[in-house]
Amino acid sequence: MRRVVLLALLALALPSVVLANSIDFSTGTFVSGSLTGSFSTSLSTSITGTIDTITLSTGTLTQLSSCPIGLVGTCYSFTGGSVTVAS
């Protein structure tokens, strides 16, 4: 019976995760970080904490003509790339 309830909850939760605009991860206490690449091509960043390491690699960056509401400065968008969370 427990398995059936767990599978039902998982079936309801997975589509919700796919539609999320953001997912929060905690890396614990900050240990180190790096940012490599160029705003004219693509970026790769890594944040390491006491709990997890999060690595983000973008696809090709495109400078936006204006930033979304609430943001100021120079804003970029990208398509493709990857996010990796490792313990």
Biopython code that builds the backbone (N, CA, C, O; Angstrom):
import numpy as np
from Bio.PDB.StructureBuilder import StructureBuilder

atoms = [
    (1, "MET", "N", (0.807, -1.183, 0.000)),
    (1, "MET", "CA", (0.000, 0.000, 0.000)),
    (1, "MET", "C", (0.864, 1.267, 0.000)),
    (1, "MET", "O", (0.556, 2.241, -0.687)),
    (2, "ARG", "N", (1.956, 1.236, 0.787)),
    (2, "ARG", "CA", (2.862, 2.378, 0.832)),
    (2, "ARG", "C", (3.429, 2.684, -0.542)),
    (2, "ARG", "O", (3.520, 3.848, -0.934)),
    (3, "ARG", "N", (3.805, 1.661, -1.264)),
    (3, "ARG", "CA", (4.390, 1.852, -2.598)),
    (3, "ARG", "C", (3.403, 2.512, -3.545)),
    (3, "ARG", "O", (3.783, 3.371, -4.341)),
    (4, "VAL", "N", (2.157, 2.122, -3.466)),
    (4, "VAL", "CA", (1.123, 2.691, -4.334)),
    (4, "VAL", "C", (0.956, 4.178, -4.043)),
    (4, "VAL", "O", (0.867, 4.984, -4.969)),
    (5, "VAL", "N", (0.914, 4.547, -2.768)),
    (5, "VAL", "CA", (0.773, 5.954, -2.387)),
    (5, "VAL", "C", (2.004, 6.738, -2.832)),
    (5, "VAL", "O", (1.876, 7.843, -3.359)),
    (6, "LEU", "N", (3.186, 6.180, -2.627)),
    (6, "LEU", "CA", (4.420, 6.848, -3.038)),
    (6, "LEU", "C", (4.463, 7.049, -4.551)),
    (6, "LEU", "O", (4.840, 8.120, -5.025)),
    (7, "LEU", "N", (4.082, 6.036, -5.298)),
    (7, "LEU", "CA", (4.057, 6.163, -6.758)),
    (7, "LEU", "C", (3.028, 7.190, -7.218)),
    (7, "LEU", "O", (3.267, 7.920, -8.181)),
    (8, "ALA", "N", (1.897, 7.251, -6.544)),
    (8, "ALA", "CA", (0.868, 8.245, -6.888)),
    (8, "ALA", "C", (1.382, 9.656, -6.629)),
    (8, "ALA", "O", (1.178, 10.549, -7.452)),
    (9, "LEU", "N", (2.041, 9.867, -5.501)),
    (9, "LEU", "CA", (2.610, 11.184, -5.195)),
    (9, "LEU", "C", (3.698, 11.562, -6.189)),
    (9, "LEU", "O", (3.768, 12.710, -6.626)),
    (10, "LEU", "N", (4.534, 10.620, -6.543)),
    (10, "LEU", "CA", (5.595, 10.868, -7.525)),
    (10, "LEU", "C", (5.000, 11.222, -8.881)),
    (10, "LEU", "O", (5.498, 12.118, -9.562)),
    (11, "ALA", "N", (3.942, 10.525, -9.277)),
    (11, "ALA", "CA", (3.282, 10.799, -10.561)),
    (11, "ALA", "C", (2.696, 12.206, -10.587)),
    (11, "ALA", "O", (2.662, 12.836, -11.644)),
    (12, "LEU", "N", (2.241, 12.703, -9.459)),
    (12, "LEU", "CA", (1.700, 14.060, -9.384)),
    (12, "LEU", "C", (2.801, 15.108, -9.299)),
    (12, "LEU", "O", (2.643, 16.212, -9.822)),
    (13, "ALA", "N", (3.913, 14.779, -8.648)),
    (13, "ALA", "CA", (4.981, 15.758, -8.418)),
    (13, "ALA", "C", (5.859, 15.988, -9.647)),
    (13, "ALA", "O", (6.259, 17.125, -9.897)),
    (14, "LEU", "N", (6.170, 14.956, -10.416)),
    (14, "LEU", "CA", (7.092, 15.101, -11.542)),
    (14, "LEU", "C", (6.641, 16.122, -12.581)),
    (14, "LEU", "O", (7.459, 16.941, -13.000)),
    (15, "PRO", "N", (5.380, 16.116, -13.020)),
    (15, "PRO", "CA", (4.977, 17.150, -13.985)),
    (15, "PRO", "C", (5.101, 18.565, -13.418)),
    (15, "PRO", "O", (5.375, 19.505, -14.165)),
    (16, "SER", "N", (4.907, 18.725, -12.128)),
    (16, "SER", "CA", (5.046, 20.038, -11.499)),
    (16, "SER", "C", (6.490, 20.516, -11.536)),
    (16, "SER", "O", (6.738, 21.700, -11.768)),
    (17, "VAL", "N", (7.444, 19.626, -11.314)),
    (17, "VAL", "CA", (8.858, 19.982, -11.349)),
    (17, "VAL", "C", (9.262, 20.416, -12.755)),
    (17, "VAL", "O", (10.029, 21.366, -12.908)),
    (18, "VAL", "N", (8.769, 19.747, -13.763)),
    (18, "VAL", "CA", (9.108, 20.079, -15.148)),
    (18, "VAL", "C", (8.637, 21.484, -15.503)),
    (18, "VAL", "O", (9.292, 22.168, -16.290)),
    (19, "LEU", "N", (7.525, 21.923, -14.946)),
    (19, "LEU", "CA", (6.975, 23.238, -15.248)),
    (19, "LEU", "C", (7.572, 24.353, -14.382)),
    (19, "LEU", "O", (7.216, 25.517, -14.564)),
    (20, "ALA", "N", (8.459, 24.030, -13.459)),
    (20, "ALA", "CA", (9.008, 25.031, -12.539)),
    (20, "ALA", "C", (9.878, 26.041, -13.273)),
    (20, "ALA", "O", (10.607, 25.687, -14.201)),
    (21, "ASN", "N", (9.799, 27.297, -12.853)),
    (21, "ASN", "CA", (10.664, 28.342, -13.385)),
    (21, "ASN", "C", (12.009, 28.349, -12.688)),
    (21, "ASN", "O", (13.001, 28.799, -13.260)),
    (22, "SER", "N", (12.055, 27.858, -11.467)),
    (22, "SER", "CA", (13.315, 27.813, -10.736)),
    (22, "SER", "C", (13.286, 26.656, -9.747)),
    (22, "SER", "O", (12.229, 26.219, -9.291)),
    (23, "ILE", "N", (14.472, 26.182, -9.435)),
    (23, "ILE", "CA", (14.648, 25.141, -8.430)),
    (23, "ILE", "C", (15.799, 25.600, -7.548)),
    (23, "ILE", "O", (16.855, 25.966, -8.066)),
    (24, "ASP", "N", (15.626, 25.591, -6.238)),
    (24, "ASP", "CA", (16.655, 26.064, -5.317)),
    (24, "ASP", "C", (17.466, 24.893, -4.776)),
    (24, "ASP", "O", (16.913, 23.862, -4.393)),
    (25, "PHE", "N", (18.797, 25.069, -4.750)),
    (25, "PHE", "CA", (19.703, 24.092, -4.168)),
    (25, "PHE", "C", (20.566, 24.803, -3.148)),
    (25, "PHE", "O", (20.940, 25.958, -3.353)),
    (26, "SER", "N", (20.882, 24.150, -2.074)),
    (26, "SER", "CA", (21.807, 24.705, -1.089)),
    (26, "SER", "C", (23.138, 23.965, -1.210)),
    (26, "SER", "O", (23.174, 22.735, -1.244)),
    (27, "THR", "N", (24.226, 24.727, -1.275)),
    (27, "THR", "CA", (25.543, 24.100, -1.314)),
    (27, "THR", "C", (26.182, 24.075, 0.064)),
    (27, "THR", "O", (27.315, 23.619, 0.219)),
    (28, "GLY", "N", (25.461, 24.560, 1.062)),
    (28, "GLY", "CA", (26.034, 24.643, 2.396)),
    (28, "GLY", "C", (26.904, 25.883, 2.497)),
    (28, "GLY", "O", (26.656, 26.875, 1.811)),
    (29, "THR", "N", (27.909, 25.836, 3.336)),
    (29, "THR", "CA", (28.842, 26.950, 3.492)),
    (29, "THR", "C", (29.734, 27.048, 2.258)),
    (29, "THR", "O", (30.298, 26.048, 1.813)),
    (30, "PHE", "N", (29.861, 28.261, 1.704)),
    (30, "PHE", "CA", (30.656, 28.478, 0.493)),
    (30, "PHE", "C", (32.107, 28.063, 0.715)),
    (30, "PHE", "O", (32.718, 28.436, 1.717)),
    (31, "VAL", "N", (32.656, 27.289, -0.221)),
    (31, "VAL", "CA", (34.049, 26.860, -0.163)),
    (31, "VAL", "C", (34.848, 27.521, -1.285)),
    (31, "VAL", "O", (35.897, 28.114, -1.033)),
    (32, "SER", "N", (34.354, 27.422, -2.528)),
    (32, "SER", "CA", (35.070, 28.024, -3.655)),
    (32, "SER", "C", (34.124, 28.201, -4.827)),
    (32, "SER", "O", (33.012, 27.673, -4.832)),
    (33, "GLY", "N", (34.581, 28.950, -5.818)),
    (33, "GLY", "CA", (33.786, 29.160, -7.014)),
    (33, "GLY", "C", (34.668, 29.587, -8.162)),
    (33, "GLY", "O", (35.780, 30.072, -7.954)),
    (34, "SER", "N", (34.175, 29.407, -9.372)),
    (34, "SER", "CA", (34.929, 29.837, -10.545)),
    (34, "SER", "C", (33.961, 30.265, -11.636)),
    (34, "SER", "O", (32.830, 29.785, -11.702)),
    (35, "LEU", "N", (34.418, 31.173, -12.491)),
    (35, "LEU", "CA", (33.650, 31.648, -13.629)),
    (35, "LEU", "C", (34.619, 31.737, -14.798)),
    (35, "LEU", "O", (35.596, 32.485, -14.744)),
    (36, "THR", "N", (34.350, 30.972, -15.859)),
    (36, "THR", "CA", (35.221, 30.994, -17.026)),
    (36, "THR", "C", (34.390, 31.236, -18.272)),
    (36, "THR", "O", (33.181, 31.006, -18.276)),
    (37, "GLY", "N", (35.033, 31.694, -19.312)),
    (37, "GLY", "CA", (34.353, 31.944, -20.576)),
    (37, "GLY", "C", (34.307, 33.415, -20.878)),
    (37, "GLY", "O", (35.072, 34.201, -20.319)),
    (38, "SER", "N", (33.408, 33.788, -21.765)),
    (38, "SER", "CA", (33.305, 35.161, -22.218)),
    (38, "SER", "C", (31.840, 35.478, -22.498)),
    (38, "SER", "O", (31.088, 34.617, -22.955)),
    (39, "PHE", "N", (31.438, 36.718, -22.222)),
    (39, "PHE", "CA", (30.064, 37.114, -22.504)),
    (39, "PHE", "C", (29.782, 37.157, -24.006)),
    (39, "PHE", "O", (28.622, 37.209, -24.415)),
    (40, "SER", "N", (30.820, 37.135, -24.823)),
    (40, "SER", "CA", (30.589, 37.128, -26.272)),
    (40, "SER", "C", (30.377, 35.709, -26.806)),
    (40, "SER", "O", (29.965, 35.543, -27.954)),
    (41, "THR", "N", (30.649, 34.693, -26.000)),
    (41, "THR", "CA", (30.453, 33.303, -26.453)),
    (41, "THR", "C", (29.570, 32.522, -25.484)),
    (41, "THR", "O", (28.364, 32.403, -25.701)),
    (42, "SER", "N", (30.160, 31.994, -24.427)),
    (42, "SER", "CA", (29.408, 31.217, -23.427)),
    (42, "SER", "C", (30.154, 31.247, -22.103)),
    (42, "SER", "O", (31.331, 31.604, -22.057)),
    (43, "LEU", "N", (29.476, 30.875, -21.033)),
    (43, "LEU", "CA", (30.053, 30.893, -19.693)),
    (43, "LEU", "C", (29.931, 29.531, -19.035)),
    (43, "LEU", "O", (29.037, 28.744, -19.347)),
    (44, "SER", "N", (30.850, 29.272, -18.118)),
    (44, "SER", "CA", (30.792, 28.081, -17.286)),
    (44, "SER", "C", (31.127, 28.522, -15.872)),
    (44, "SER", "O", (32.132, 29.199, -15.655)),
    (45, "THR", "N", (30.305, 28.148, -14.918)),
    (45, "THR", "CA", (30.556, 28.517, -13.528)),
    (45, "THR", "C", (30.406, 27.297, -12.634)),
    (45, "THR", "O", (29.627, 26.388, -12.923)),
    (46, "SER", "N", (31.153, 27.293, -11.560)),
    (46, "SER", "CA", (31.080, 26.203, -10.594)),
    (46, "SER", "C", (31.086, 26.809, -9.196)),
    (46, "SER", "O", (31.916, 27.665, -8.890)),
    (47, "ILE", "N", (30.160, 26.363, -8.349)),
    (47, "ILE", "CA", (30.080, 26.814, -6.961)),
    (47, "ILE", "C", (30.175, 25.578, -6.084)),
    (47, "ILE", "O", (29.374, 24.653, -6.212)),
    (48, "THR", "N", (31.160, 25.565, -5.189)),
    (48, "THR", "CA", (31.368, 24.421, -4.313)),
    (48, "THR", "C", (31.131, 24.846, -2.874)),
    (48, "THR", "O", (31.642, 25.870, -2.423)),
    (49, "GLY", "N", (30.357, 24.054, -2.168)),
    (49, "GLY", "CA", (30.090, 24.293, -0.758)),
    (49, "GLY", "C", (30.393, 23.049, 0.038)),
    (49, "GLY", "O", (30.934, 22.076, -0.486)),
    (50, "THR", "N", (30.044, 23.086, 1.302)),
    (50, "THR", "CA", (30.306, 21.937, 2.168)),
    (50, "THR", "C", (29.362, 20.778, 1.907)),
    (50, "THR", "O", (29.628, 19.657, 2.341)),
    (51, "ILE", "N", (28.241, 21.033, 1.191)),
    (51, "ILE", "CA", (27.272, 19.972, 0.925)),
    (51, "ILE", "C", (27.327, 19.505, -0.522)),
    (51, "ILE", "O", (27.472, 18.309, -0.776)),
    (52, "ASP", "N", (27.214, 20.419, -1.470)),
    (52, "ASP", "CA", (27.111, 20.083, -2.893)),
    (52, "ASP", "C", (27.996, 20.991, -3.744)),
    (52, "ASP", "O", (28.494, 22.019, -3.286)),
    (53, "THR", "N", (28.174, 20.574, -5.000)),
    (53, "THR", "CA", (28.797, 21.412, -6.018)),
    (53, "THR", "C", (27.793, 21.578, -7.141)),
    (53, "THR", "O", (27.213, 20.599, -7.609)),
    (54, "ILE", "N", (27.583, 22.820, -7.579)),
    (54, "ILE", "CA", (26.679, 23.118, -8.675)),
    (54, "ILE", "C", (27.506, 23.673, -9.825)),
    (54, "ILE", "O", (28.268, 24.623, -9.648)),
    (55, "THR", "N", (27.356, 23.080, -10.999)),
    (55, "THR", "CA", (28.068, 23.531, -12.194)),
    (55, "THR", "C", (27.047, 23.916, -13.250)),
    (55, "THR", "O", (26.118, 23.158, -13.529)),
    (56, "LEU", "N", (27.220, 25.096, -13.838)),
    (56, "LEU", "CA", (26.329, 25.600, -14.876)),
    (56, "LEU", "C", (27.158, 25.953, -16.097)),
    (56, "LEU", "O", (28.125, 26.708, -16.000)),
    (57, "SER", "N", (26.782, 25.411, -17.239)),
    (57, "SER", "CA", (27.420, 25.757, -18.512)),
    (57, "SER", "C", (26.329, 26.248, -19.447)),
    (57, "SER", "O", (25.320, 25.572, -19.650)),
    (58, "THR", "N", (26.539, 27.428, -20.015)),
    (58, "THR", "CA", (25.514, 27.984, -20.909)),
    (58, "THR", "C", (25.806, 27.594, -22.343)),
    (58, "THR", "O", (26.929, 27.226, -22.690)),
    (59, "GLY", "N", (24.780, 27.681, -23.166)),
    (59, "GLY", "CA", (24.976, 27.616, -24.601)),
    (59, "GLY", "C", (25.418, 28.996, -25.062)),
    (59, "GLY", "O", (25.971, 29.757, -24.268)),
    (60, "THR", "N", (25.191, 29.332, -26.304)),
    (60, "THR", "CA", (25.573, 30.632, -26.837)),
    (60, "THR", "C", (24.781, 31.743, -26.151)),
    (60, "THR", "O", (23.559, 31.661, -26.033)),
    (61, "LEU", "N", (25.487, 32.783, -25.699)),
    (61, "LEU", "CA", (24.856, 33.915, -25.033)),
    (61, "LEU", "C", (24.413, 34.957, -26.047)),
    (61, "LEU", "O", (25.107, 35.214, -27.031)),
    (62, "THR", "N", (23.252, 35.555, -25.800)),
    (62, "THR", "CA", (22.730, 36.627, -26.644)),
    (62, "THR", "C", (22.381, 37.805, -25.750)),
    (62, "THR", "O", (21.602, 37.660, -24.808)),
    (63, "GLN", "N", (22.961, 38.994, -26.039)),
    (63, "GLN", "CA", (22.657, 40.171, -25.238)),
    (63, "GLN", "C", (21.245, 40.646, -25.542)),
    (63, "GLN", "O", (20.862, 40.772, -26.705)),
    (64, "LEU", "N", (20.471, 40.910, -24.492)),
    (64, "LEU", "CA", (19.103, 41.377, -24.645)),
    (64, "LEU", "C", (19.081, 42.882, -24.870)),
    (64, "LEU", "O", (19.950, 43.598, -24.372)),
    (65, "SER", "N", (18.097, 43.362, -25.615)),
    (65, "SER", "CA", (17.986, 44.800, -25.854)),
    (65, "SER", "C", (17.567, 45.532, -24.583)),
    (65, "SER", "O", (17.902, 46.704, -24.412)),
    (66, "SER", "N", (16.847, 44.866, -23.693)),
    (66, "SER", "CA", (16.492, 45.433, -22.393)),
    (66, "SER", "C", (16.346, 44.291, -21.397)),
    (66, "SER", "O", (16.078, 43.147, -21.763)),
    (67, "CYS", "N", (16.528, 44.634, -20.141)),
    (67, "CYS", "CA", (16.419, 43.621, -19.087)),
    (67, "CYS", "C", (14.959, 43.412, -18.697)),
    (67, "CYS", "O", (14.140, 44.316, -18.861)),
    (68, "PRO", "N", (14.627, 42.230, -18.184)),
    (68, "PRO", "CA", (13.277, 41.993, -17.673)),
    (68, "PRO", "C", (12.951, 42.977, -16.543)),
    (68, "PRO", "O", (13.857, 43.516, -15.907)),
    (69, "ILE", "N", (11.685, 43.201, -16.302)),
    (69, "ILE", "CA", (11.236, 44.128, -15.260)),
    (69, "ILE", "C", (11.872, 43.751, -13.920)),
    (69, "ILE", "O", (11.859, 42.591, -13.510)),
    (70, "GLY", "N", (12.418, 44.744, -13.263)),
    (70, "GLY", "CA", (13.032, 44.525, -11.952)),
    (70, "GLY", "C", (14.537, 44.332, -12.007)),
    (70, "GLY", "O", (15.191, 44.337, -10.965)),
    (71, "LEU", "N", (15.106, 44.160, -13.196)),
    (71, "LEU", "CA", (16.547, 43.991, -13.332)),
    (71, "LEU", "C", (17.125, 45.186, -14.083)),
    (71, "LEU", "O", (16.483, 45.723, -14.986)),
    (72, "VAL", "N", (18.326, 45.599, -13.716)),
    (72, "VAL", "CA", (19.013, 46.676, -14.407)),
    (72, "VAL", "C", (20.402, 46.220, -14.794)),
    (72, "VAL", "O", (20.939, 45.287, -14.197)),
    (73, "GLY", "N", (20.980, 46.858, -15.773)),
    (73, "GLY", "CA", (22.317, 46.503, -16.229)),
    (73, "GLY", "C", (22.250, 45.891, -17.611)),
    (73, "GLY", "O", (21.335, 46.181, -18.382)),
    (74, "THR", "N", (23.206, 45.054, -17.924)),
    (74, "THR", "CA", (23.239, 44.348, -19.193)),
    (74, "THR", "C", (22.784, 42.924, -18.953)),
    (74, "THR", "O", (23.358, 42.223, -18.120)),
    (75, "CYS", "N", (21.771, 42.490, -19.665)),
    (75, "CYS", "CA", (21.200, 41.153, -19.463)),
    (75, "CYS", "C", (21.402, 40.291, -20.698)),
    (75, "CYS", "O", (21.413, 40.790, -21.823)),
    (76, "TYR", "N", (21.561, 39.003, -20.478)),
    (76, "TYR", "CA", (21.796, 38.039, -21.546)),
    (76, "TYR", "C", (20.801, 36.898, -21.434)),
    (76, "TYR", "O", (20.278, 36.628, -20.352)),
    (77, "SER", "N", (20.540, 36.235, -22.536)),
    (77, "SER", "CA", (19.783, 34.993, -22.517)),
    (77, "SER", "C", (20.643, 33.934, -23.191)),
    (77, "SER", "O", (21.606, 34.255, -23.888)),
    (78, "PHE", "N", (20.295, 32.688, -22.981)),
    (78, "PHE", "CA", (21.020, 31.610, -23.657)),
    (78, "PHE", "C", (20.080, 30.450, -23.909)),
    (78, "PHE", "O", (19.087, 30.262, -23.205)),
    (79, "THR", "N", (20.413, 29.686, -24.918)),
    (79, "THR", "CA", (19.688, 28.444, -25.194)),
    (79, "THR", "C", (20.692, 27.310, -25.080)),
    (79, "THR", "O", (21.870, 27.475, -25.396)),
    (80, "GLY", "N", (20.226, 26.182, -24.635)),
    (80, "GLY", "CA", (21.126, 25.046, -24.457)),
    (80, "GLY", "C", (21.948, 25.200, -23.194)),
    (80, "GLY", "O", (21.803, 26.180, -22.464)),
    (81, "GLY", "N", (22.793, 24.253, -22.944)),
    (81, "GLY", "CA", (23.638, 24.264, -21.765)),
    (81, "GLY", "C", (23.243, 23.158, -20.816)),
    (81, "GLY", "O", (22.417, 22.305, -21.141)),
    (82, "SER", "N", (23.847, 23.181, -19.628)),
    (82, "SER", "CA", (23.561, 22.136, -18.651)),
    (82, "SER", "C", (23.752, 22.638, -17.233)),
    (82, "SER", "O", (24.494, 23.588, -16.983)),
    (83, "VAL", "N", (23.065, 21.977, -16.310)),
    (83, "VAL", "CA", (23.227, 22.227, -14.876)),
    (83, "VAL", "C", (23.490, 20.880, -14.225)),
    (83, "VAL", "O", (22.749, 19.922, -14.446)),
    (84, "THR", "N", (24.549, 20.806, -13.421)),
    (84, "THR", "CA", (24.890, 19.567, -12.731)),
    (84, "THR", "C", (24.991, 19.838, -11.236)),
    (84, "THR", "O", (25.663, 20.782, -10.821)),
    (85, "VAL", "N", (24.329, 19.020, -10.426)),
    (85, "VAL", "CA", (24.431, 19.117, -8.975)),
    (85, "VAL", "C", (25.027, 17.801, -8.491)),
    (85, "VAL", "O", (24.480, 16.728, -8.748)),
    (86, "ALA", "N", (26.154, 17.894, -7.787)),
    (86, "ALA", "CA", (26.822, 16.689, -7.317)),
    (86, "ALA", "C", (27.125, 16.799, -5.817)),
    (86, "ALA", "O", (27.526, 17.856, -5.329)),
    (87, "SER", "N", (26.929, 15.707, -5.107)),
    (87, "SER", "CA", (27.235, 15.694, -3.671)),
    (87, "SER", "C", (28.641, 15.231, -3.452)),
    (87, "SER", "O", (29.094, 15.150, -2.311)),
]
sb = StructureBuilder()
sb.init_structure("model")
sb.init_model(0)
sb.init_chain("A")
sb.init_seg("    ")
for serial, (resi, resn, name, xyz) in enumerate(atoms, 1):
    if name == "N":
        sb.init_residue(resn, " ", resi, " ")
    sb.init_atom(name, np.array(xyz, "f"), 0.0, 1.0, " ", f" {name:<3s}", serial, name[0])
structure = sb.get_structure()
